[in-house]
Amino acid sequence: MAITKVSVKSVLHEGFKIDVTASHNYVIDQPIAGGGTNAGPNPLEVFLSSLAACVCTLGRIIANQKKINLRSIEAHTEGDIDKDFLLGKTTEGRAGFTEIRTIVTIDADLTEEEKVEFLHEIERRCPIADNIALTTKVVAQVSTEELVK
């Protein structure tokens, strides 16, 4: 087993603007109607995009490994969520998505049956899909360090 740590840092600024530092820097925000400045996608969109991007990435990795001529792969991901729960308007239900759907278009010299098999292998090997489908221990703790201003 080869465990690798992946790390990102998020810092909330005025309003809902969050600067994220990872291998690349980017901004997460809320739409104007939600009190943000719409400077970037919201956290839910980032979450869903990470699944779609992982599907595409794993598609390329598997195609390279199996010598499949993958011209393109497109993943459209959408999810259903009860915003009343996350806004604290109800305690019924749950905070997360109740269902997530990904529709994948594969442009490769594969039969429909081979495309289905290819997609199943992507699903099995995608760490984002794995973290959604299975329970992963999530630990949150308060830092003892002071914020750097």
ZIZI-V913882 format. One record per backbone hydrogen bond with DSSP energy under -0.5 kcal/mol. CO is the residue of the C=O (numbers start at 1). NH is the residue of the N-H. If there is no record, write none. Layout:
[[CO/NH] [CO/NH]]
This chain:
[[1/3] [9/21] [11/19] [14/17] [17/13] [18/20] [18/28] [19/11] [20/22] [20/26] [21/9] [24/22] [26/20] [28/18] [30/38] [31/34] [31/36] [32/35] [41/29] [42/46] [43/47] [44/48] [45/49] [46/50] [47/51] [48/52] [49/53] [50/54] [51/55] [52/56] [53/57] [54/58] [55/59] [56/60] [57/61] [58/62] [59/63] [60/64] [61/65] [62/66] [63/67] [63/68] [64/67] [68/70] [69/71] [69/109] [72/107] [74/105] [75/77] [76/103] [78/101] [80/98] [80/99] [81/83] [82/85] [82/86] [83/87] [84/89] [84/90] [85/88] [99/80] [101/78] [102/104] [103/76] [104/106] [105/74] [105/107] [106/108] [107/71] [107/72] [108/110] [111/115] [112/116] [113/117] [114/118] [115/119] [116/120] [117/121] [118/122] [119/123] [120/124] [121/125] [122/126] [125/127] [126/130] [127/131] [128/132] [129/133] [130/134] [147/149]]
